[in-house]
Amino acid sequence: MGQYEQQCNAAAMQKLGVYILSKIDESFKAHFYKWINNTSPTKLDYSQSIPEALTYLFEQYESQPSSEQFSLATLDMNYDPAAHFTY
């Protein structure tokens, strides 16, 4: 059955288009050779990931009741991280 984390990793990779196997059995060798010889690399673009992550975090922070927010007194909440990147 495998460990839960491995199953989650496989599910995430499958969503990205990576060929996965649910088990290793006598047909593994054939699956491996098919994968290594016929599969194109999955190309991912992480160039937007930092600005997107910061935007998400700030949106989550702003949506919390003030009693649950931590102090960000020295941080400018109007800061736009995307404005500092060249695309």
N, C-alpha and C positions, 0 to 999 in steps of 0.2 A: 504493500500500500504506500509506503514512503512516508517521510516526515512532512508535516503540514507546511513548513516553510518551503520545502522543495516543490510541493504541489502548487503553492502560490507562485513561486518563481516560474514554474513551467506554464501556468495559466497566463501570467503576464507576458512571457516570451511568445506564447501562441498568439496573443492579441497583437503582437508586433509583427507577426508573420513568420516566426521561427518554427520550423518543423520539430515537433516533440514526439516522444514515445511515452506511452503510459506504463510500459514494462520492458524489461530486457529479457528476451527469450531466445530460442534457437534462430529466429529470423533477424536478430539484431545486426549481424554482419551485413546482410543485404540492405537493411534500412540505413546503416551507417554509410556504406558505399554509395547508395542512391543520394543521400544527403550531401556527402562531401563532393560528389562529382556533378550534381545537377542543381544545386541550390545556389541562388545568388545571395550575396551578403545583404543583410538588412541594414539600410542606411538610416541613421537617426540624426536629427538636427536638434541639438541642445542649446543653440545660440540664444533662444528666448527663455530658457528655463529659469535663470536667476531673476530677471524682472518679473516673470509670471509668478514665481514662488513668493517674492516679496509683496506683490500686489495681493495675492491670495491671503498671506499672513496679515497684512494691514486691513483687508476687508473683514477677516475673521475677528480681529481685534476691535474694530469699530462697531461690529454687530453685537458685541458682548455688553451686558449691563455694566454700568460704571463700577458697581461693587465687585465685579469679577475681573476688571481690567487691572493689569499691573502698571506701575508707574513708568511712563516714558517721558518724563518732564524735559529731558534734554534732547528728545528726538522731534524733529519737525514732521508732523503727520501729513503735511502737504507735499512732502518730498516725493518726487516722481522718479524712481530708479531708471525707468526706460528713457528718460530725457538725457541720461548720461552715457548712453550707448549709441554707437553708430551702426546702423543696419544697412 
